[in-house]
């Protein structure tokens, strides 16, 4: 019993979340089928109100978390010279591969697609592909950084009375739509981190401020996750009352989990190892097979940050240079979030499909990019993925209530996506060690040569004095 009690205390968040999900489902089904009452929208709103408060608290903390985490992480990245530049190239490469994989999976499997005979609501606006691309750059450089926290720019085409006029000749205007401009905020955060690094010692107080802010917000986020079981139980109960076809939603959720696991397996055990082999011509599975302690920690804690010391120890046993592992692994835990990015992107598009919203392929790609860049601020905390997902859905104007469906299975998926982050960091450290081997040897010689010179000088002085 004492061992069981310790186990329950260690995994308290998982246990309480599962209890909250179970209570929410049971209460929702009981009220729906056994109360004998027809539940109005107002009644459901009352039931969901505590969960709505929980989502609001998460929303208000995400913005400072993203900006502070990006600035503190990337500022250290830029200070590291060639190792940092190689790490940045590696992260960009794996991120691009991950985005491509996500788009292919969600457009092939379509986990949230509605039943074929349902009439899908027409929610899309007329647009041109070039306008969507230009809007991405406009949002990358917002006119007002404060305004970017709540709105983003969107081109609007006005169809003339004469329907035969080609779309290229329609009148063009622009409007600001509600939703956080994630791309713009991430870009400015990266710009600030580069500027802090360039001004040197003068910028250290500002960097210390952002480091402290990131730690404080992450601590508050940890407290907020303790409230998740309560918020989730009310949100799920309300969602059960809204759902007409419960079996259909369960089957869609099953397809969602399948899609995520297929993506995680392909990214972690096929694509990243293939990239490692192409670059180094060495077996990547030899490295993966030695990461057992880090995987065990990931399964137990679902936190990338908690796995850092174990990953470093495993890589040092593989004779990968400690200077690289002690830099790459902590930085990777903060910004190399392949697992969360894949999970979050599939989750966002799953909810879009579940809602019957019609988005173009280009829009899906832009949403995938937004999900990926927002994951830099996930900060390695447990359940950080669905918190970022809430922000992304808000930024594209999609209701966030369906996130509760993902939270219900997040405790399971979270552990496996953390293991993919570990694989990405470990293989990245091996690849960078392969490229930087000569530079590290030269640096080691530079450290030894002055020591040799000092020994020679001391010997000469001793010989002269004796003579």
C-alpha positions in Angstrom: 0.0 0.0 0.0 2.9 2.4 0.8 4.4 1.7 -2.7 1.0 2.3 -4.3 0.6 5.5 -2.4 4.0 6.8 -3.5 3.2 5.8 -7.1 -0.1 7.7 -7.0 1.6 10.8 -5.4 4.3 10.7 -8.1 1.7 10.6 -10.9 -0.8 12.8 -9.1 -1.6 14.9 -12.2 -2.3 11.9 -14.4 -4.5 10.3 -11.8 -6.5 13.5 -11.1 -6.8 14.3 -14.8 -8.2 10.8 -15.5 -10.6 11.1 -12.6 -11.7 14.5 -13.9 -12.3 13.2 -17.4 -14.2 10.1 -16.0 -16.4 12.3 -13.8 -17.1 14.7 -16.7 -18.1 11.9 -19.1 -20.3 10.1 -16.5 -22.0 13.4 -15.4 -22.5 14.5 -19.0 -24.0 11.2 -20.1 -26.2 11.0 -17.0 -27.6 14.5 -17.5 -28.1 13.8 -21.2 -29.9 10.5 -21.1 -31.3 10.1 -17.6 -32.3 13.6 -16.4 -35.4 13.7 -18.7 -34.6 17.4 -19.4 -33.9 19.2 -22.7 -30.8 21.2 -22.0 -30.7 24.7 -23.5 -27.6 26.6 -24.6 -27.8 28.7 -21.5 -27.9 25.6 -19.2 -24.9 24.1 -21.0 -23.1 27.5 -20.6 -23.7 27.4 -16.8 -22.2 23.9 -16.6 -19.2 24.8 -18.7 -18.5 28.1 -16.8 -15.8 26.7 -14.4 -14.0 25.2 -17.4 -14.3 28.4 -19.3 -12.5 30.2 -16.4 -9.7 27.6 -16.5 -9.2 28.2 -20.3 -9.1 32.0 -19.7 -6.4 31.6 -17.0 -4.3 29.5 -19.4 -4.8 32.0 -22.3 -3.7 35.0 -20.3 -0.4 33.2 -19.3 0.6 31.9 -22.7 1.7 35.2 -24.2 4.4 36.0 -21.6 5.4 32.4 -21.6 6.1 32.3 -25.3 8.0 35.5 -25.6 10.2 35.0 -22.5 11.0 31.4 -23.4 12.0 32.2 -26.9 14.2 35.1 -25.9 16.0 33.3 -23.1 16.5 30.1 -25.2 17.6 31.7 -28.5 19.9 34.2 -26.9 22.0 31.3 -25.5 21.8 29.7 -28.9 23.4 32.7 -30.7 26.3 32.9 -28.2 27.6 29.4 -29.0 29.3 30.1 -32.3 29.5 27.3 -34.9 27.8 24.8 -32.6 24.8 27.1 -32.2 24.6 27.8 -35.9 24.6 24.1 -36.7 22.0 23.5 -34.0 19.8 26.1 -35.6 20.2 24.5 -39.0 19.3 21.1 -37.6 16.2 22.4 -35.8 15.0 24.2 -38.9 15.5 21.1 -41.0 13.7 18.8 -38.6 10.9 21.4 -38.1 10.4 21.6 -41.9 10.2 17.8 -42.2 7.8 17.7 -39.3 5.5 20.3 -40.8 5.5 18.4 -44.2 4.7 15.1 -42.4 1.8 16.7 -40.4 0.2 18.1 -43.5 0.5 14.8 -45.4 -1.0 12.8 -42.5 -3.9 15.1 -41.7 -4.8 15.5 -45.4 -4.6 11.7 -46.0 -6.2 10.3 -42.8 -8.4 13.3 -42.1 -9.1 12.2 -38.5 -11.7 14.9 -37.7 -13.7 14.7 -41.0 -17.4 14.8 -40.5 -19.8 12.1 -41.8 -20.1 12.2 -45.6 -23.8 12.9 -45.6 -23.6 15.9 -43.3 -23.8 19.3 -44.9 -20.6 21.2 -44.1 -21.0 24.9 -43.3 -19.5 27.2 -45.8 -17.1 29.2 -43.7 -14.3 30.1 -46.1 -13.9 33.4 -47.8 -12.9 33.9 -51.4 -9.1 34.4 -51.5 -6.1 34.2 -53.7 -3.0 32.1 -52.8 -0.7 35.0 -53.2 -2.8 37.1 -50.8 -2.4 34.4 -48.1 1.4 34.4 -48.6 1.6 38.2 -48.5 -0.5 38.2 -45.3 1.9 35.9 -43.7 4.7 38.4 -44.3 2.5 41.3 -43.2 1.8 39.5 -39.9 5.5 38.7 -39.6 6.2 42.4 -39.4 3.1 43.9 -37.6 2.7 47.7 -37.4 2.1 47.6 -33.7 3.6 45.0 -31.4 0.9 45.5 -28.8 -1.8 45.1 -31.4 -0.2 41.9 -32.5 -1.1 40.4 -29.1 -4.8 40.5 -29.9 -5.3 40.9 -33.7 -3.8 39.9 -37.1 -4.1 41.3 -40.6 -6.1 39.6 -43.3 -6.7 40.6 -47.0 -10.3 40.9 -48.1 -11.5 40.6 -51.7 -14.8 42.3 -52.6 -16.8 40.6 -55.4 -18.3 43.2 -57.8 -21.9 43.2 -59.0 -20.7 41.8 -62.3 -20.0 38.2 -61.6 -18.0 37.8 -64.8 -15.2 40.0 -63.6 -12.1 37.9 -62.9 -10.9 37.6 -59.3 -7.6 39.4 -60.0 -9.7 42.6 -60.7 -11.8 42.5 -57.5 -11.4 45.4 -55.1 -8.8 44.7 -52.4 -9.1 45.9 -48.8 -7.7 44.6 -45.5 -9.0 44.0 -42.0 -7.8 43.0 -38.6 -9.4 39.9 -37.2 -9.4 38.8 -33.6 -6.6 36.4 -32.7 -3.0 36.5 -31.4 -0.4 37.2 -34.2 1.8 34.3 -33.1 4.2 34.6 -36.1 4.8 38.3 -35.5 5.4 37.9 -31.8 7.9 35.0 -32.3 9.7 37.0 -35.0 10.1 40.0 -32.7 11.2 37.8 -29.8 13.9 36.4 -32.0 14.9 39.9 -33.0 15.2 41.0 -29.4 17.3 38.0 -28.5 19.7 38.7 -31.4 20.0 42.4 -30.3 20.6 41.4 -26.6 23.4 39.1 -27.8 25.0 41.7 -30.0 25.2 44.5 -27.3 27.0 42.1 -25.0 27.3 43.0 -21.3 24.9 45.9 -21.6 22.1 43.5 -22.5 22.7 41.1 -19.6 20.1 42.7 -17.2 17.4 42.5 -19.9 18.3 38.8 -20.6 18.2 38.1 -16.8 14.8 39.7 -16.7 13.5 37.4 -19.5 15.1 34.4 -17.9 13.4 35.2 -14.6 10.1 35.9 -16.3 10.2 32.5 -18.1 10.9 30.7 -14.8 8.1 32.6 -13.0 5.5 32.0 -15.7 6.5 28.4 -16.0 6.0 28.0 -12.2 2.5 29.6 -12.5 1.7 27.3 -15.4 2.6 24.3 -13.3 0.1 25.6 -10.6 -2.5 26.1 -13.3 -2.1 22.5 -14.6 -3.1 21.3 -11.1 -6.5 22.9 -11.7 -6.9 21.1 -15.1 -8.9 18.1 -13.7 -11.6 20.4 -12.3 -11.8 22.6 -15.4 -11.8 19.5 -17.7 -14.6 17.7 -15.8 -17.0 20.7 -16.3 -15.9 21.2 -19.9 -16.4 17.6 -20.9 -19.8 17.4 -19.1 -21.0 20.4 -21.1 -19.5 19.0 -24.3 -21.3 15.7 -23.7 -24.6 17.5 -23.6 -23.8 19.3 -26.9 -22.8 16.1 -28.8 -25.6 14.4 -30.8 -23.7 11.4 -32.0 -21.3 10.3 -29.2 -20.1 7.2 -31.0 -19.0 9.3 -34.0 -16.9 11.6 -31.8 -15.2 8.6 -30.1 -14.3 7.1 -33.4 -12.9 10.5 -34.6 -10.9 10.7 -31.4 -9.5 7.2 -32.1 -8.5 8.3 -35.6 -6.8 11.4 -34.1 -4.8 9.2 -31.7 -3.8 6.9 -34.5 -2.7 9.8 -36.7 -0.6 11.3 -33.9 1.1 7.9 -33.1 1.8 7.3 -36.8 3.4 10.7 -37.1 5.4 10.3 -33.9 6.7 6.9 -35.0 7.6 8.1 -38.5 9.3 11.2 -37.2 11.2 9.6 -34.3 12.1 6.1 -35.7 12.3 6.6 -39.4 12.8 10.2 -40.6 15.2 11.5 -37.9 17.3 8.3 -38.0 17.5 8.4 -41.8 18.7 12.0 -41.6 21.3 11.0 -39.1 22.5 8.1 -41.2 22.7 10.3 -44.4 24.8 12.9 -42.6 27.1 10.7 -40.4 26.9 7.2 -42.1 26.6 5.8 -38.6 23.7 3.7 -37.1 21.3 6.0 -35.3 19.6 3.0 -33.6 22.8 2.4 -31.6 22.2 5.8 -30.0 18.4 5.3 -29.6 19.0 2.0 -27.9 21.1 3.6 -25.2 18.5 6.2 -24.2 16.6 3.9 -22.0 16.9 5.9 -18.7 15.8 9.1 -20.5 12.8 7.3 -22.1 11.8 6.0 -18.7 11.9 9.5 -17.2 9.9 10.8 -20.2 7.2 8.1 -19.7 7.1 8.9 -16.0 7.2 12.7 -16.0 6.1 13.7 -19.5 8.5 16.6 -19.2 11.4 17.3 -21.7 13.1 19.4 -19.0 13.1 16.6 -16.5 14.9 14.3 -19.0 17.8 16.6 -19.6 20.3 15.1 -17.1 19.5 11.6 -18.1 19.9 12.3 -21.8 23.2 14.0 -21.2 24.5 11.0 -19.2 23.4 8.6 -21.9 25.1 10.6 -24.7 28.3 10.9 -22.7 28.4 7.1 -22.4 28.3 7.0 -26.2 31.5 9.2 -26.2 29.8 12.2 -27.7 31.6 15.4 -26.7 30.3 16.7 -23.4 30.7 20.3 -24.5 28.1 19.6 -27.3 25.7 17.5 -25.2 25.7 20.0 -22.3 24.7 22.7 -24.8 22.4 20.9 -27.3 20.3 18.9 -24.8 19.1 21.8 -22.6 18.6 24.1 -25.6 16.8 21.3 -27.4 14.5 20.8 -24.4 13.4 24.4 -24.8 13.1 24.9 -28.5 13.4 21.5 -30.3 9.9 20.4 -29.8 9.3 18.0 -32.7 6.9 15.8 -30.7 4.8 18.7 -29.4 4.8 20.4 -32.8 3.5 17.3 -34.5 0.9 16.6 -31.8 -0.3 20.2 -31.7 -0.5 20.6 -35.5 -2.5 17.4 -35.9 -4.7 18.5 -32.9 -5.4 21.9 -34.4 -6.4 20.5 -37.8 -8.4 17.7 -36.2 -10.5 20.3 -34.4 -10.8 22.3 -37.6 -12.1 19.2 -39.5 -14.3 18.2 -36.6 -16.0 21.6 -36.7 -16.5 21.3 -40.5 -14.4 24.3 -41.3 -13.2 24.5 -44.9 -9.5 25.6 -45.0 -7.3 25.6 -48.1 -4.1 23.5 -48.2 -2.0 26.7 -48.0 -4.0 27.8 -44.9 -3.4 24.4 -43.4 0.4 24.8 -44.0 0.3 28.3 -42.4 -1.5 26.9 -39.4 1.1 24.1 -39.2 3.9 26.8 -39.2 2.1 28.8 -36.5 1.7 25.6 -34.3 5.4 24.8 -34.7 6.8 28.3 -33.8 4.4 28.5 -30.8 5.9 25.3 -29.5 9.1 27.0 -28.8 7.3 28.5 -25.8 6.0 25.2 -24.5 9.0 25.2 -22.0 9.1 21.5 -21.5 6.3 21.5 -18.9 3.9 18.6 -18.6 0.7 19.2 -20.7 2.4 22.2 -22.3 1.2 21.1 -25.7 -2.6 21.6 -25.2 -1.9 25.0 -23.6 -0.1 26.2 -26.8 -2.9 24.6 -28.8 -5.4 26.9 -27.1 -3.5 29.9 -28.2 -3.2 28.7 -31.8 -6.9 28.0 -32.1 -7.6 31.4 -30.7 -5.3 33.0 -33.3 -7.2 31.5 -36.2 -10.6 32.1 -34.8 -11.6 28.5 -34.0 -13.6 27.8 -30.8 -11.4 26.2 -28.2 -14.1 24.1 -26.4 -13.1 21.0 -28.4 -9.7 21.1 -26.8 -11.3 19.2 -23.9 -11.5 16.1 -26.2 -7.7 16.3 -26.7 -7.1 16.9 -23.0 -8.9 13.7 -22.3 -6.2 11.7 -24.1 -3.3 14.1 -23.6 -1.9 12.3 -20.5 -1.2 9.3 -22.8 0.1 11.1 -25.9 2.2 13.5 -23.9 4.6 10.8 -22.7 5.3 9.4 -26.2 5.7 12.8 -27.8 8.3 13.7 -25.1 10.3 10.6 -26.1 10.4 11.9 -29.7 11.8 15.2 -28.4 14.6 13.2 -26.7 15.4 11.2 -29.9 15.6 14.5 -31.8 18.0 16.1 -29.3 20.2 13.0 -29.1 20.5 12.5 -32.8 21.1 16.3 -33.2 23.9 16.2 -30.7 25.5 13.3 -32.6 25.2 15.1 -36.0 26.6 18.3 -34.6 29.5 16.4 -32.9 30.3 14.8 -36.3 30.5 18.2 -38.0 32.4 20.0 -35.1 34.9 17.2 -34.3 37.8 19.1 -36.0 36.9 22.4 -34.4 36.7 20.8 -30.9 40.1 19.1 -31.4 41.6 22.5 -32.4 40.1 24.2 -29.4 41.5 21.4 -27.1 45.0 21.9 -28.6 44.7 25.7 -28.0 43.9 24.9 -24.4 46.8 22.5 -24.1 49.5 24.6 -25.9 49.5 27.5 -23.4 50.0 24.9 -20.7 53.0 23.4 -22.6 54.4 26.9 -23.1 54.2 27.7 -19.3 55.9 24.4 -18.5 58.7 25.2 -21.0 59.2 28.7 -19.6 59.4 27.4 -16.0 61.9 24.7 -17.0 64.2 27.3 -18.8 64.1 29.6 -15.8 65.0 26.8 -13.5 67.9 25.7 -15.8 69.2 29.3 -16.0 69.1 29.9 -12.3 70.8 26.6 -11.6 73.5 27.4 -14.1 
